[in-house]
């Protein structure tokens, strides 16, 4: 039998776990930041690239702060810093480190987009770009998401041969299955029609009068009664 002390300790642990869950539930449903599905992107030297970032909040936001940071092996700096007053306001930039950077986002119509455009790329721009968001309405809860940018001479061509072969095989198999189904339906239709025709012939034959042909099963020839 469990002792009273053990039961008390178990209740305490259960209560502590429940309180922790209640505390973490609002956090798990609150601020989220995303830079999209691709965590690594490549761009050609001398071109421009859009670094995406969106955020969402179940509790809304007010005087929200956002900023982008750049981090490489030997450099860390804040690229752009700004605020968003509320859901009906566009983001405003308060600090911008590089003139090549432009804020392309908007928070109107629930888009919550704070992406930046980086023009005239240089090889030194290779590194990690992190989008930070802090919401005072959620006790200054801060979230962030990072994307890695690789600046290259030229983009590598992707060999789609294997993909095309797979698609061709899958398409061929699907086409063959469809053809088999059509042939099956056609054969079933022919068999059905043939059976119906045979039934019609049998019915027609059983009702025919073959007297004139003198065939077995025909009507008996009527003979004149024998005179007595």
NORNOR-V420357 format. One record per residue. PHI is phi in radians with two decimals (NA if undefined). D_LAST is the distance of its C-alpha to the last C-alpha in Angstrom with 2 decimals. Layout:
# NORNOR-V420357
phi: [PHI | PHI]
d_last: [D_LAST | D_LAST]
This chain:
# NORNOR-V420357
phi: [NA | -1.20 | -1.35 | -1.08 | -1.13 | -1.16 | -1.11 | -1.13 | -1.13 | -1.12 | -1.11 | -1.13 | -1.11 | -1.10 | -1.14 | -1.12 | -1.12 | -1.12 | -1.13 | -1.12 | -1.11 | -1.14 | -1.27 | -1.42 | -1.03 | -1.08 | -1.14 | -1.21 | -1.78 | -1.78 | -1.16 | -2.35 | -2.21 | -2.44 | -1.97 | 1.63 | -1.33 | -1.46 | -1.56 | -2.32 | -2.29 | -2.13 | -2.55 | -1.44 | -0.97 | 1.61 | -1.68 | -2.25 | -2.52 | -1.66 | -1.72 | -1.40 | -2.81 | -2.30 | -2.42 | -2.52 | -2.56 | -1.24 | -1.76 | 1.36 | -2.58 | -2.66 | 0.90 | -1.22 | -1.90 | -2.38 | -2.77 | -1.94 | -2.11 | -2.06 | -2.44 | -2.14 | -1.11 | -2.29 | -2.45 | -2.44 | -2.73 | -1.55 | -1.46 | -2.67 | -2.43 | -2.78 | -2.40 | -2.28 | -1.15 | -2.81 | -1.15 | -1.70 | -1.97 | -1.41 | -1.16 | -2.06 | -1.57 | -1.79 | -2.51 | -2.42 | -1.37 | -2.27 | -1.19 | -1.33 | -1.70 | -2.31 | -1.36 | -1.87 | -1.56 | -2.65 | -1.87 | -1.29 | 1.00 | 1.04 | -1.38 | 0.86 | -1.85 | -2.20 | -1.27 | -2.21 | -1.88 | -1.94 | -1.76 | 0.87 | -1.04 | -2.16 | -1.07 | -1.25 | -1.37 | -1.07 | 2.75 | -1.64 | -2.04 | -2.02 | -1.70 | -1.93 | -2.43 | -2.27 | -2.00 | -1.06 | -1.20 | -2.08 | 0.97 | 1.02 | -1.07 | -2.01 | -2.25 | -2.68 | -2.54 | -2.10 | -2.27 | -1.77 | -1.88 | -2.02 | -1.61 | -2.25 | -1.18 | -2.70 | -1.37 | -1.29 | -1.34 | -1.50 | -1.43 | -1.71 | -1.05 | -1.08 | -1.08 | -1.13 | -1.11 | -1.07 | -1.10 | -1.14 | -1.13 | -1.09 | -1.10 | -1.12 | -1.12 | -1.11 | -1.09 | -1.12 | -1.10 | -1.12 | -1.10 | -1.09 | -1.10 | -1.13 | -1.09 | -1.08 | -1.15 | -1.14 | -1.09 | -1.09 | -1.14 | -1.12 | -1.07 | -1.08 | -1.13 | -1.11 | -1.12 | -1.10 | -1.16 | -1.11 | -1.08 | -1.09 | -1.14 | -1.11 | -1.11 | -1.15 | -1.18 | -1.18 | -1.81 | -1.36 | -1.75 | -1.76 | -1.05 | -1.17 | -1.54 | 1.12 | -1.51 | -0.99 | 1.54 | -1.39 | -1.05 | -1.11 | -1.26 | -1.34 | -1.85 | -1.19 | -1.03 | -1.19 | -1.38 | -1.58]
d_last: [122.39 | 123.83 | 127.35 | 128.38 | 130.38 | 127.39 | 125.25 | 127.99 | 128.26 | 124.48 | 124.54 | 127.42 | 125.63 | 122.46 | 124.52 | 126.37 | 123.18 | 121.71 | 124.83 | 124.91 | 121.27 | 122.08 | 125.04 | 123.13 | 120.04 | 121.76 | 123.22 | 119.84 | 118.44 | 121.42 | 122.86 | 120.97 | 122.00 | 119.82 | 120.44 | 116.77 | 114.65 | 116.70 | 119.92 | 121.14 | 121.13 | 122.55 | 124.12 | 125.79 | 129.56 | 130.69 | 127.54 | 126.86 | 124.77 | 123.51 | 124.15 | 121.68 | 122.44 | 120.76 | 121.41 | 119.73 | 120.95 | 119.03 | 122.18 | 123.12 | 126.47 | 129.81 | 132.73 | 130.77 | 132.67 | 131.19 | 132.72 | 131.83 | 133.78 | 134.01 | 134.63 | 135.15 | 136.94 | 140.35 | 139.87 | 138.85 | 139.11 | 137.65 | 135.98 | 135.18 | 135.73 | 134.43 | 133.17 | 130.34 | 131.29 | 127.82 | 124.13 | 124.82 | 127.63 | 127.70 | 129.65 | 133.29 | 135.17 | 138.65 | 139.48 | 138.29 | 139.73 | 138.33 | 137.84 | 134.80 | 132.93 | 131.05 | 129.28 | 125.76 | 124.29 | 123.74 | 123.04 | 121.58 | 117.89 | 117.89 | 118.13 | 121.23 | 121.84 | 125.30 | 124.57 | 127.32 | 127.35 | 129.66 | 130.55 | 132.28 | 131.40 | 133.83 | 133.40 | 135.75 | 133.22 | 131.11 | 131.03 | 129.66 | 129.25 | 128.90 | 127.88 | 129.58 | 128.81 | 130.74 | 129.68 | 132.39 | 129.73 | 128.59 | 132.05 | 132.67 | 129.79 | 129.75 | 126.85 | 126.72 | 124.48 | 125.52 | 124.21 | 125.57 | 126.25 | 126.57 | 128.15 | 127.17 | 127.68 | 124.00 | 120.78 | 118.76 | 115.38 | 112.57 | 110.15 | 106.69 | 104.87 | 103.66 | 102.60 | 100.66 | 98.93 | 97.93 | 96.64 | 94.67 | 93.09 | 92.24 | 90.84 | 88.75 | 87.33 | 86.46 | 84.87 | 82.80 | 81.58 | 80.58 | 78.73 | 76.85 | 75.83 | 74.60 | 72.59 | 71.13 | 70.06 | 68.61 | 66.57 | 65.31 | 64.31 | 62.37 | 60.59 | 59.66 | 58.29 | 56.31 | 54.73 | 53.85 | 52.22 | 50.12 | 48.92 | 47.96 | 45.98 | 44.10 | 43.19 | 42.15 | 40.00 | 38.09 | 36.97 | 35.96 | 32.43 | 31.89 | 28.33 | 29.70 | 31.49 | 28.59 | 30.96 | 30.18 | 30.10 | 28.86 | 26.10 | 22.66 | 20.84 | 18.07 | 14.80 | 12.13 | 9.16 | 6.32 | 3.77 | 0.00]
